[in-house]
């Protein structure tokens, strides 16, 4: 039996801060999350996978929220601080008091991510 996996639905965010806000809010609700990075067609993609449950007959439809960049970002983590003013920085490590989201570098674009 061959199961055909439907390609993910892509959702491009306007700004990298939007992606950082999405992952920070997910972590603050107790859910583990990470940002995937890969290059494809001379562009760099940073994104997170989500699942849209109970969408008609598309149970578990994969969603890919992403940001597209001409250059790779510097750092292994996206750090977010949400006090009176939102701050987003990229770092090689984590800082106390900040939400740290690891960036996972992939060798190639996953097949199920349709760009």
C-alpha positions as CSV (number, residue, x, y, z in Angstrom):
1,X,0.0,0.0,0.0
2,X,1.4,3.4,-1.0
3,X,0.4,6.3,1.0
4,X,0.7,9.7,-0.7
5,X,1.5,12.5,1.6
6,X,0.0,15.8,0.7
7,X,2.5,18.7,0.5
8,X,2.3,21.2,3.3
9,X,0.4,24.4,2.9
10,X,2.8,27.4,3.0
11,X,2.2,30.5,5.1
12,X,4.8,33.2,4.6
13,X,5.2,35.7,7.4
14,X,5.8,39.3,6.7
15,X,8.8,39.7,9.0
16,X,11.2,37.5,11.0
17,X,9.7,39.0,14.1
18,X,6.4,37.5,13.3
19,X,7.9,34.0,13.1
20,X,9.8,34.7,16.4
21,X,6.5,35.8,18.0
22,X,4.8,32.6,16.8
23,X,7.4,30.3,18.3
24,X,7.7,32.3,21.5
25,X,4.0,32.1,22.1
26,X,4.0,28.4,21.4
27,X,6.8,27.8,23.9
28,X,5.1,30.0,26.5
29,X,2.1,27.6,26.3
30,X,4.4,24.7,27.2
31,X,4.8,23.2,23.7
32,X,8.4,22.4,22.5
33,X,9.2,24.0,19.2
34,X,12.2,24.7,16.9
35,X,12.9,26.6,13.8
36,X,13.9,24.7,10.7
37,X,16.5,26.2,8.3
38,X,17.4,25.1,4.8
39,X,18.5,26.7,1.6
40,X,16.6,26.2,-1.6
41,X,17.0,27.9,-5.0
42,X,19.7,30.3,-3.6
43,X,17.4,31.5,-0.8
44,X,17.3,30.7,2.9
45,X,14.1,29.5,4.6
46,X,13.4,29.6,8.3
47,X,10.2,28.1,9.4
48,X,8.1,26.0,11.8
49,X,5.8,23.1,11.1
50,X,2.3,23.1,12.4
51,X,-0.7,20.8,11.9
52,X,-4.2,21.9,11.0
53,X,-6.4,19.3,12.7
54,X,-10.0,18.5,11.6
55,X,-9.9,20.5,8.4
56,X,-12.7,18.7,6.5
57,X,-11.0,15.5,5.1
58,X,-7.5,16.9,5.7
59,X,-6.9,15.6,9.2
60,X,-3.4,16.5,10.2
61,X,-2.8,18.8,7.2
62,X,0.8,20.1,7.6
63,X,1.3,23.9,7.7
64,X,4.7,25.6,7.1
65,X,5.0,29.1,8.5
66,X,8.2,30.5,7.1
67,X,10.4,33.5,6.5
68,X,12.5,33.8,3.3
69,X,15.9,35.5,3.4
70,X,18.7,36.2,0.8
71,X,21.4,35.5,3.4
72,X,21.6,33.0,6.3
73,X,21.0,34.4,9.8
74,X,23.9,34.5,12.2
75,X,23.3,32.4,15.3
76,X,22.0,29.0,16.5
77,X,19.1,30.4,18.5
78,X,16.4,33.0,18.1
79,X,16.0,34.7,21.4
80,X,12.8,36.5,22.3
81,X,12.1,38.8,25.2
82,X,8.5,39.9,25.7
83,X,8.5,42.5,28.4
84,X,7.2,46.0,27.9
85,X,8.9,46.0,24.5
86,X,9.4,43.0,22.3
87,X,13.0,42.1,21.5
88,X,14.3,39.6,19.0
89,X,18.0,38.7,18.6
90,X,20.0,35.9,17.2
91,X,22.7,34.2,19.3
92,X,25.1,31.4,19.5
93,X,23.8,30.5,22.9
94,X,20.9,31.2,25.3
95,X,20.4,34.0,27.8
96,X,18.6,33.9,31.2
97,X,15.2,35.6,31.0
98,X,14.9,35.1,27.3
99,X,12.8,32.6,25.4
100,X,15.4,30.5,23.4
101,X,14.3,28.8,20.2
102,X,16.9,26.5,18.5
103,X,17.5,26.8,14.8
104,X,17.9,23.3,13.2
105,X,19.9,23.4,10.0
106,X,18.7,20.8,7.4
107,X,20.9,19.6,4.6
108,X,18.1,19.9,2.1
109,X,14.5,21.0,1.7
110,X,12.1,18.3,3.0
111,X,10.0,16.8,0.2
112,X,6.7,17.6,1.8
113,X,7.4,21.3,2.0
114,X,6.1,22.9,-1.2
115,X,7.7,26.2,-2.1
